[in-house]
């Protein structure tokens, strides 16, 4: 199985642990940020293969952080992982540069999604 590197941007420590466990078999390294305010600096430092981005965080939200990372690296592969089943928010996330929009209750689908993003076209939908 291909191993990849991940950056998790999520303010809930329990969700970060769950994401780590879910991606354990596909990850060679996982870094974490507890808010979007540190996401760009962490991305610049580590250059992960995939970013898992929460939407609602305290200082800087996921849309802003996604735009910042994609502004720095237009090829960045960002997956929004959120509780919000909201079509407008999903469209805003995709417009900001996210490749996928995954609901937290469907986290078990993440390994398949990240492997799909590793394919040459980098898009599962």
C-alpha positions, 0 to 999 in steps of 0.5 A: 500500500502506498504511504503518504504524508498528511497535515491535519488541521482540526481544533478537536483533539479527539477528531485529530486522534480519530483521523490519525487512527483512520489513516494509520496504514496509509501514513508515513508521517502525520503533522497536526495544527489545532487551528487554521492560523498555523496551517500555511506555516505547517504546510510550507514546513512539511509539504504534506501529500494531503491536508485534512481541513476542518471548516469551523475553527476558532481563529482562522476557518478552513475556507481561509486556510484552504485559500492560503495554502492553495495560494502558496501551492496551487497543486496542494491536495486538500480534503475538507473534513467537517460536520456540516452537511451544507451544499453552500459550504461544500461549494465554497470549500471546492471554490476555495480549492479543496479537492473533496468534502467529507463528512466526519460521520463518513471518516471511514471512507477517508483511506479510499479517498486519499488513495484516489487523490494519489492517482495521477488526476488527483480527483475522486469525483 
